[in-house]
Amino acid sequence: GQAFTAFRGPKAPSHRFRPDSPFMPQLTIEVRQHDGTAIPDGDYDVVFVLGQLGAYEGFTARFRVAAGAAALPAEFLKPEVSLPRFPAGTAFRILQGKVFVGEGKVIAHAERTA
């Protein structure tokens, strides 16, 4: 099969999230790279993917890695659509560009403050 590439380092925000939009975490996730190596600190614009070949659903997201933390904050571009599909315990794959680079799992949703 195809070898998976490691997460690329932090890059300029994609056109999907506005470059000036603040990072507003909506959930906490854990992430594992396919090759088992640590993910470098930084912000990552990715797609969280549910389903299998032929029935994929992708959700634009970003997450932040800092100081080797196991629980990572994440944000969806469209939380009203995405959050209901990702309850705690949901496993997903992570697409960066056109390559699946790892797996993730939802730990919890962020507490809502009104």
Phi, psi and omega per residue, in radians:
G1 nan 3.066 -3.129
Q2 -1.312 2.405 3.073
A3 -1.332 2.480 3.116
F4 -1.573 2.503 3.113
T5 -1.602 2.669 3.116
A6 -1.229 2.826 3.041
F7 -0.992 2.348 3.029
R8 -1.342 2.750 -3.128
G9 -1.142 3.067 3.139
P10 -0.972 2.517 3.131
K11 -2.425 3.005 3.096
A12 -1.060 2.505 -3.131
P13 -0.975 2.522 3.109
S14 -1.256 2.973 3.131
H15 -1.201 -0.188 -3.087
R16 -1.318 -0.763 2.991
F17 -1.640 2.346 3.083
R18 -1.084 2.387 -3.110
P19 -0.979 -0.514 -3.109
D20 -1.638 0.071 -3.103
S21 -1.346 2.291 3.135
P22 -1.199 2.641 3.089
F23 -1.354 2.043 -3.069
M24 -2.158 1.520 -3.063
P25 -1.042 2.387 3.122
Q26 -2.020 -0.237 3.137
L27 -2.726 2.885 3.095
T28 -2.005 2.357 -3.087
I29 -2.281 2.850 2.904
E30 -2.047 2.539 -3.047
V31 -2.305 2.470 3.081
R32 -2.306 2.211 3.050
Q33 -1.292 2.642 3.122
H34 -1.051 -0.602 -3.091
D35 -1.555 0.021 3.064
G36 1.409 -0.040 -3.120
T37 -1.415 2.815 3.127
A38 -1.214 2.593 3.101
I39 -1.543 2.236 3.131
P40 -1.065 2.600 3.087
D41 -1.004 2.534 3.078
G42 2.581 -3.103 3.115
D43 -1.820 2.421 -3.070
Y44 -2.232 2.182 3.027
D45 -1.653 2.116 -3.006
V46 -2.521 -3.068 2.985
V47 -2.189 2.220 3.028
F48 -1.539 2.214 -3.020
V49 -2.010 2.257 3.024
L50 -1.888 2.675 3.046
G51 1.623 -3.077 -3.085
Q52 -2.125 3.044 -3.131
L53 -0.830 2.265 -3.132
G54 1.585 -0.269 -3.125
A55 -2.454 0.690 3.139
Y56 -1.283 2.561 2.909
E57 -2.255 2.223 -3.129
G58 -1.967 2.486 -3.104
F59 -2.279 2.037 -3.127
T60 -1.109 2.263 -3.073
A61 -2.603 2.965 2.973
R62 -2.530 2.654 3.100
F63 -2.488 2.876 -3.034
R64 -2.178 2.315 3.067
V65 -1.949 2.257 3.132
A66 -2.504 2.210 2.995
A67 0.906 0.706 3.045
G68 1.136 0.368 3.142
A69 -1.091 2.494 3.117
A70 -1.440 -0.626 3.124
A71 -1.699 2.084 -3.032
L72 -1.954 2.405 3.065
P73 -1.320 2.488 -3.141
A74 -2.428 2.725 -3.108
E75 -2.418 2.398 3.019
F76 -1.670 2.569 3.060
L77 -1.152 -0.690 -3.137
K78 -2.166 1.365 -3.049
P79 -1.079 -0.530 -3.119
E80 -1.109 -0.501 3.111
V81 -1.591 -0.727 -2.961
S82 -1.416 -0.791 -3.031
L83 -0.973 -0.730 3.128
P84 -1.099 -0.381 -3.137
R85 -1.495 -0.165 -3.060
F86 -2.185 1.102 3.056
P87 -1.168 2.870 3.112
A88 -0.921 2.377 3.131
G89 1.671 -0.186 -3.121
T90 -1.196 2.244 3.055
A91 -1.641 2.513 -3.140
F92 -2.590 2.884 3.052
R93 -1.835 2.750 -3.076
I94 -2.036 2.144 3.131
L95 -1.861 2.191 3.072
Q96 -2.125 2.006 -2.999
G97 1.188 -2.085 3.128
K98 -1.992 0.268 -3.041
V99 -2.119 2.311 2.992
F100 -1.321 2.103 -3.037
V101 -1.931 -0.233 -3.123
G102 -3.105 -3.045 3.093
E103 -2.132 2.721 3.083
G104 -2.412 2.936 3.102
K105 -2.560 2.398 3.118
V106 -1.347 2.206 3.057
I107 -1.538 -0.878 -3.108
A108 -2.896 2.775 2.991
H109 -1.512 2.645 3.121
A110 -1.205 2.617 3.048
E111 -1.184 2.331 3.126
R112 -1.487 2.342 3.058
T113 -2.047 2.264 -3.077
A114 -1.689 nan nan
